[in-house]
Amino acid sequence: MKTQKYILIALAFVLSLTSMDCIGKRYEKKETSEYKIGINGKNRISIENVNGIIEITKSDSTEGVYVKADMIAKVKKKELDKPFSELSIEIDTSGDVIKIIGDYHKEKHFFNFQVNENPKIDFKIRVPESFKVDVDNVNGKIDARNIKGDMKITLVNGDIRMDQTPGNNIIDITNGDIRQILDSTKGFSIDVVNGDVYVDISKNYQGEISADIVHGKIDFNNLDVIVRSDEKKSFRGYIGNRNTTIKCDVVNGKIVFNGR
């Protein structure tokens, strides 16, 4: 019986130390890395991340891809001057696609207490404007501007802003809003579970517009659209010719088309 008592006391002591270690004061630590990646005939880039902002813009150079990565996490004071052990960046150029991956390594502590508070990696990436871009992020905003190549974006939690991306764009969001500003497109498809869709369309745009919503509404502002069918939760119409399509599907939220 005494042995069990001593074991319980020892266990409680260890737990208290572990708990103190976990809830001790943390300081924000930031490390910035920059990379210039040669293209070597490639024309596609893939970015995978778990937590953080991803900005993708057109580069003024056609010779390479430029990456700036800010790794940010809460650490103990004694770890401020040490390299990150829980965050790293992997760049793979061995295949046909340039792959940039944000790696997250959990610290292992007694009884698996969570130590860090949402470590993240923010990416700023510049690519030749004709590059094809694939983005897969879990938590964080995505901003894409002046990319003419096709884009595929998957985001679980966060908002997306796209400006002048006339390629074939396929967007999938679980929770978050998207705003797209475009003059033309080869094809634009958006699927949102919970969130709003705002599409600002040039009055010079020509193509079909398709919108479906389960819970919410569909609005048009300052656009002359030829209506094919207009129901409470579904719309089909077009402007000019029908060579391309803007297609929006939302479960909970609203869809707004604005002429500009």
C-alpha positions as CSV (number, residue, x, y, z in Angstrom):
1,M,0.0,0.0,0.0
2,K,2.9,2.4,0.9
3,T,4.5,1.5,-2.4
4,Q,1.4,2.5,-4.3
5,K,1.2,5.7,-2.3
6,Y,4.8,6.6,-3.1
7,I,4.2,5.9,-6.8
8,L,1.2,8.2,-6.9
9,I,3.1,10.9,-5.1
10,A,6.0,10.6,-7.6
11,L,3.6,10.6,-10.5
12,A,1.9,13.7,-9.2
13,F,5.3,15.4,-8.9
14,V,6.3,14.5,-12.4
15,L,2.9,15.7,-13.8
16,S,3.3,19.0,-11.9
17,L,6.8,19.5,-13.4
18,T,5.5,18.7,-16.9
19,S,2.5,21.0,-16.5
20,M,4.8,23.8,-15.3
21,D,7.0,23.2,-18.3
22,C,4.1,23.3,-20.6
23,I,2.4,26.5,-19.3
24,G,5.6,28.5,-18.7
25,K,6.0,31.8,-20.4
26,R,6.5,31.6,-24.1
27,Y,8.2,34.0,-26.5
28,E,7.5,34.5,-30.2
29,K,10.4,33.4,-32.3
30,K,10.7,34.1,-36.0
31,E,13.2,32.8,-38.6
32,T,13.2,34.0,-42.2
33,S,14.7,32.0,-45.0
34,E,14.9,33.0,-48.7
35,Y,15.5,30.8,-51.7
36,K,16.0,31.3,-55.4
37,I,15.1,28.1,-57.3
38,G,16.1,27.5,-60.9
39,I,13.3,26.5,-63.3
40,N,15.3,24.0,-65.5
41,G,12.4,23.7,-68.0
42,K,9.7,23.3,-65.3
43,N,6.5,25.2,-65.5
44,R,4.5,24.1,-62.4
45,I,4.9,24.7,-58.6
46,S,3.2,22.9,-55.7
47,I,2.9,24.5,-52.2
48,E,1.8,22.4,-49.2
49,N,1.4,24.0,-45.8
50,V,-0.5,23.4,-42.5
51,N,-0.7,26.8,-40.9
52,G,0.1,30.3,-42.3
53,I,-0.4,32.8,-45.0
54,I,0.5,32.0,-48.6
55,E,1.1,34.9,-51.1
56,I,1.8,34.1,-54.7
57,T,2.6,36.8,-57.2
58,K,4.1,37.3,-60.6
59,S,7.9,37.6,-60.7
60,D,9.6,40.1,-62.9
61,S,12.1,37.4,-63.8
62,T,11.5,34.4,-66.1
63,E,14.5,32.6,-64.8
64,G,13.5,31.4,-61.4
65,V,11.1,31.0,-58.5
66,Y,11.7,33.2,-55.4
67,V,10.6,32.0,-52.0
68,K,10.5,33.9,-48.7
69,A,9.4,31.8,-45.7
70,D,8.8,33.2,-42.2
71,M,8.7,30.4,-39.6
72,I,7.0,31.6,-36.4
73,A,6.3,29.8,-33.1
74,K,6.1,30.3,-29.4
75,V,9.2,28.9,-27.6
76,K,10.8,29.0,-24.2
77,K,13.3,31.8,-23.5
78,K,16.2,29.4,-23.6
79,E,15.2,28.3,-27.1
80,L,15.1,31.8,-28.6
81,D,18.7,31.5,-29.9
82,K,18.4,27.9,-31.1
83,P,17.3,26.7,-34.5
84,F,13.7,25.6,-34.8
85,S,13.2,21.9,-34.1
86,E,9.4,21.9,-34.9
87,L,9.4,23.7,-38.2
88,S,11.3,23.2,-41.4
89,I,10.9,23.8,-45.1
90,E,11.4,21.1,-47.8
91,I,12.1,22.0,-51.4
92,D,12.1,19.2,-54.0
93,T,13.1,20.0,-57.6
94,S,13.8,16.4,-58.6
95,G,10.7,15.9,-60.6
96,D,8.7,17.8,-63.2
97,V,7.1,20.0,-60.4
98,I,8.8,22.3,-58.0
99,K,7.5,21.2,-54.6
100,I,7.6,23.5,-51.5
101,I,6.5,21.9,-48.3
102,G,6.1,23.3,-44.8
103,D,7.0,20.5,-42.4
104,Y,5.7,20.5,-38.8
105,H,7.4,18.3,-36.2
106,K,5.7,18.0,-32.8
107,E,7.8,18.1,-29.7
108,K,7.5,15.0,-27.7
109,H,7.0,15.5,-24.0
110,F,6.0,13.3,-21.1
111,F,2.3,12.4,-21.5
112,N,2.3,14.2,-24.9
113,F,1.4,17.6,-23.6
114,Q,1.0,20.2,-26.4
115,V,3.7,22.8,-26.0
116,N,3.6,25.1,-29.0
117,E,0.7,27.5,-29.7
118,N,-0.1,27.2,-33.4
119,P,3.4,27.4,-35.0
120,K,3.1,28.6,-38.6
121,I,5.0,29.2,-41.8
122,D,4.1,32.3,-43.9
123,F,5.2,32.0,-47.5
124,K,5.7,34.8,-50.1
125,I,6.4,33.2,-53.5
126,R,7.1,34.8,-56.8
127,V,6.8,32.8,-60.0
128,P,6.9,33.5,-63.7
129,E,3.4,34.6,-64.7
130,S,2.8,31.6,-67.0
131,F,3.5,29.0,-64.2
132,K,0.9,26.6,-63.1
133,V,0.3,26.7,-59.4
134,D,-1.1,24.1,-56.9
135,V,-1.7,25.2,-53.3
136,D,-2.9,23.0,-50.5
137,N,-3.2,24.7,-47.1
138,V,-5.1,23.9,-43.9
139,N,-5.3,27.1,-41.9
140,G,-4.5,30.6,-43.2
141,K,-5.1,33.1,-45.9
142,I,-4.1,32.7,-49.6
143,D,-3.5,35.6,-51.9
144,A,-2.8,35.1,-55.6
145,R,-2.2,37.9,-58.1
146,N,-1.3,38.3,-61.7
147,I,-0.7,34.6,-62.4
148,K,-1.7,33.6,-66.0
149,G,-1.2,29.9,-65.6
150,D,-3.8,27.4,-64.3
151,M,-4.3,27.3,-60.5
152,K,-5.7,24.7,-58.2
153,I,-6.2,25.8,-54.5
154,T,-7.5,23.7,-51.6
155,L,-8.0,25.4,-48.2
156,V,-9.7,24.1,-45.1
157,N,-10.0,27.2,-42.9
158,G,-9.3,30.7,-44.2
159,D,-10.0,33.3,-46.9
160,I,-8.8,33.5,-50.5
161,R,-8.2,36.6,-52.6
162,M,-7.4,36.3,-56.3
163,D,-6.7,39.2,-58.7
164,Q,-6.1,38.9,-62.4
165,T,-5.6,35.1,-62.6
166,P,-7.1,34.4,-66.1
167,G,-6.0,30.7,-66.3
168,N,-8.2,27.8,-65.5
169,N,-8.8,28.1,-61.7
170,I,-10.2,25.4,-59.5
171,I,-10.9,26.4,-55.9
172,D,-12.1,24.3,-52.9
173,I,-12.7,25.9,-49.5
174,T,-14.3,24.3,-46.5
175,N,-14.6,27.3,-44.2
176,G,-13.9,30.8,-45.5
177,D,-14.7,33.4,-48.1
178,I,-13.2,34.1,-51.5
179,R,-13.0,37.2,-53.6
180,Q,-12.0,37.0,-57.2
181,I,-11.3,40.0,-59.4
182,L,-11.0,39.1,-63.1
183,D,-11.2,40.5,-66.6
184,S,-11.1,37.1,-68.4
185,T,-10.7,33.5,-67.5
186,K,-10.2,30.1,-69.2
187,G,-12.5,28.6,-66.6
188,F,-13.3,29.4,-63.0
189,S,-14.8,26.8,-60.6
190,I,-15.4,27.4,-56.9
191,D,-16.7,25.0,-54.2
192,V,-17.4,26.4,-50.7
193,V,-19.0,24.6,-47.8
194,N,-19.3,27.5,-45.3
195,G,-18.5,31.0,-46.6
196,D,-19.2,33.7,-49.1
197,V,-18.2,34.1,-52.8
198,Y,-17.6,37.5,-54.3
199,V,-16.7,37.6,-58.0
200,D,-15.9,41.1,-59.5
201,I,-16.2,40.8,-63.2
202,S,-15.1,43.3,-65.9
203,K,-17.9,44.5,-68.1
204,N,-15.8,43.2,-71.0
205,Y,-16.1,39.6,-69.7
206,Q,-17.7,37.1,-72.1
207,G,-18.8,33.6,-70.9
208,E,-21.3,31.6,-69.0
209,I,-22.2,32.1,-65.3
210,S,-23.5,29.2,-63.2
211,A,-24.3,29.4,-59.5
212,D,-25.9,27.0,-57.1
213,I,-26.5,27.4,-53.4
214,V,-28.1,25.3,-50.7
215,H,-28.6,27.8,-47.8
216,G,-28.1,31.5,-48.8
217,K,-28.7,33.7,-51.7
218,I,-27.3,34.7,-55.2
219,D,-27.0,38.4,-56.1
220,F,-26.0,40.3,-59.2
221,N,-24.9,43.9,-59.2
222,N,-24.2,46.2,-62.2
223,L,-24.1,43.3,-64.7
224,D,-26.0,42.7,-67.9
225,V,-26.5,39.0,-68.0
226,I,-28.7,37.1,-70.4
227,V,-30.7,34.7,-68.2
228,R,-31.2,31.1,-69.2
229,S,-32.8,30.0,-65.9
230,D,-33.2,31.8,-62.6
231,E,-34.5,30.0,-59.6
232,K,-34.3,30.8,-55.9
233,K,-31.1,28.6,-55.3
234,S,-29.8,28.2,-58.8
235,F,-28.9,30.5,-61.7
236,R,-27.7,30.0,-65.3
237,G,-26.9,32.8,-67.7
238,Y,-24.2,34.2,-69.9
239,I,-22.6,37.4,-71.2
240,G,-21.6,37.5,-74.9
241,N,-20.2,34.1,-76.1
242,R,-20.1,30.9,-74.1
243,N,-16.5,29.8,-74.5
244,T,-15.7,29.9,-70.8
245,T,-17.6,29.4,-67.5
246,I,-17.6,30.9,-64.1
247,K,-19.1,28.2,-61.8
248,C,-19.9,28.7,-58.1
249,D,-21.3,26.1,-55.7
250,V,-21.9,27.1,-52.0
251,V,-23.6,25.1,-49.2
252,N,-23.9,27.8,-46.6
253,G,-23.3,31.4,-47.5
254,K,-23.9,33.8,-50.4
255,I,-22.7,34.3,-54.0
256,V,-22.3,37.8,-55.2
257,F,-21.4,38.8,-58.8
258,N,-20.4,42.5,-59.2
259,G,-19.8,44.3,-62.5
260,R,-16.9,46.7,-62.6
